[in-house]
Amino acid sequence: MPWSIFDELWTLDPLRWSTSWPRRRRSGTASGTFPAVNVYGNDEKLLVTSEVPGLKSHDLEITVHGRTMTVKGTRSLPELGEEECYTCHERSHGDFKRSVTLPYEVDSDKVDARYEHGILMIHLPRTERDKPKKIAVKAA
């Protein structure tokens, strides 16, 4: 049986063809992990960066427990007027929680977090007790 574009169209999500407005979109990102993070550093400290646009610094909560760092918050949608509706709605909204396992234990008393222009930067210094110690070998 030859392939037909019409057969393919019928298998697609029927809501795609709906003309009702506004269309609802599920909250979340395509990959399912929000916010995306970058973690980098060296043997002394780590830096975690994350893009979380549209929030205020008091909307974010950061916790460190052992080797796990967690970022929590809520991103809400802007209020629309009575005559307004979305024609495109791709940014996620609602509560989010992202935990990252760190490569070593950090000193939670010295963690420094800053939020500027939608970018969250978290500086995580390594604990002294978790730093590798060089042991001198003595001659017998």
C-alpha positions as CSV (number, residue, x, y, z in Angstrom):
1,M,0.0,0.0,0.0
2,P,1.6,3.4,-1.0
3,W,2.3,6.0,1.7
4,S,-0.3,8.9,1.9
5,I,0.2,12.2,3.6
6,F,-3.5,12.0,4.6
7,D,-2.9,8.8,6.5
8,E,-0.1,10.6,8.5
9,L,-2.3,13.6,9.2
10,W,-5.0,11.5,10.8
11,T,-2.5,9.9,13.2
12,L,-1.5,13.3,14.6
13,D,-2.9,14.8,17.8
14,P,-6.4,15.9,17.1
15,L,-6.0,18.9,19.4
16,R,-3.5,20.3,17.0
17,W,-6.3,20.9,14.5
18,S,-8.6,22.5,17.1
19,T,-9.6,26.1,16.5
20,S,-10.6,26.9,20.1
21,W,-8.7,29.7,21.8
22,P,-6.9,30.0,24.1
23,R,-5.0,26.8,23.7
24,R,-3.6,25.3,26.9
25,R,0.0,24.1,27.0
26,R,1.5,21.8,29.7
27,S,3.9,23.5,32.0
28,G,7.5,22.3,31.7
29,T,10.3,22.2,29.1
30,A,10.9,19.9,26.2
31,S,13.5,18.0,28.1
32,G,11.5,18.0,31.3
33,T,14.3,19.6,33.4
34,F,13.9,23.2,34.4
35,P,16.0,25.1,35.1
36,A,18.9,23.9,33.0
37,V,22.2,24.2,34.9
38,N,25.9,24.3,34.2
39,V,28.3,23.1,36.9
40,Y,32.0,23.7,36.6
41,G,35.0,24.4,38.8
42,N,38.2,22.9,40.2
43,D,39.4,21.1,43.3
44,E,38.7,24.2,45.5
45,K,35.3,25.5,44.4
46,L,32.3,25.0,42.0
47,L,30.2,27.5,40.1
48,V,26.6,26.6,39.2
49,T,24.9,28.8,36.7
50,S,21.3,28.7,35.6
51,E,19.0,30.7,33.4
52,V,15.7,31.5,35.2
53,P,14.2,34.6,33.5
54,G,11.2,36.4,34.8
55,L,11.8,35.9,38.5
56,K,12.9,38.0,41.4
57,S,15.7,37.0,43.8
58,H,13.1,36.4,46.6
59,D,11.3,33.9,44.3
60,L,14.3,31.5,44.5
61,E,15.2,29.1,47.3
62,I,18.6,27.4,47.4
63,T,19.6,24.6,49.8
64,V,22.7,22.5,50.1
65,H,22.8,19.2,52.0
66,G,25.9,17.1,51.8
67,R,26.7,16.7,48.1
68,T,23.3,17.8,46.8
69,M,22.3,21.4,45.9
70,T,18.6,22.2,45.2
71,V,17.1,25.2,43.5
72,K,13.3,25.7,44.1
73,G,11.0,28.5,43.0
74,T,7.8,29.5,41.3
75,R,7.4,31.2,37.9
76,S,4.0,32.6,37.2
77,L,2.4,33.8,34.0
78,P,1.7,37.5,33.5
79,E,-1.8,38.6,33.9
80,L,-3.8,39.0,30.7
81,G,-6.6,41.4,30.1
82,E,-10.2,40.2,29.4
83,E,-9.8,40.6,25.7
84,E,-6.4,39.0,25.5
85,C,-5.3,35.4,24.9
86,Y,-2.1,33.6,24.1
87,T,-1.3,32.9,20.5
88,C,2.0,31.3,21.4
89,H,2.8,29.9,24.9
90,E,6.2,28.1,25.1
91,R,7.7,29.3,28.4
92,S,6.9,27.0,31.4
93,H,5.3,28.2,34.5
94,G,4.5,26.9,38.0
95,D,6.6,25.5,40.8
96,F,9.9,24.0,39.9
97,K,12.6,22.1,41.8
98,R,16.0,21.1,40.5
99,S,18.5,19.0,42.4
100,V,22.1,18.5,41.3
101,T,24.6,16.0,42.8
102,L,27.9,17.8,43.3
103,P,31.3,16.0,42.8
104,Y,32.3,16.8,46.4
105,E,30.9,18.2,49.7
106,V,30.8,22.0,49.9
107,D,30.9,24.4,52.8
108,S,27.2,25.4,53.1
109,D,28.1,28.4,55.4
110,K,30.2,29.9,52.6
111,V,27.9,29.4,49.6
112,D,27.2,32.7,47.8
113,A,24.3,33.0,45.4
114,R,23.6,36.0,43.1
115,Y,20.8,36.6,40.6
116,E,21.2,39.2,37.9
117,H,19.5,39.7,34.5
118,G,17.8,36.3,34.7
119,I,21.0,34.4,35.5
120,L,21.5,32.6,38.8
121,M,25.1,32.1,39.8
122,I,25.9,30.0,42.9
123,H,29.5,29.8,44.2
124,L,30.1,26.6,46.2
125,P,33.5,26.3,48.0
126,R,34.7,22.9,48.9
127,T,34.9,22.0,52.6
128,E,38.3,21.8,54.1
129,R,37.7,18.3,55.5
130,D,36.8,17.1,52.0
131,K,39.9,18.5,50.2
132,P,42.5,15.9,49.3
133,K,45.5,15.9,51.7
134,K,49.0,15.3,50.5
135,I,50.8,12.9,52.8
136,A,54.6,13.2,53.0
137,V,56.5,9.9,52.9
138,K,59.3,9.7,55.4
139,A,62.5,7.7,55.0
140,A,62.9,4.9,57.4
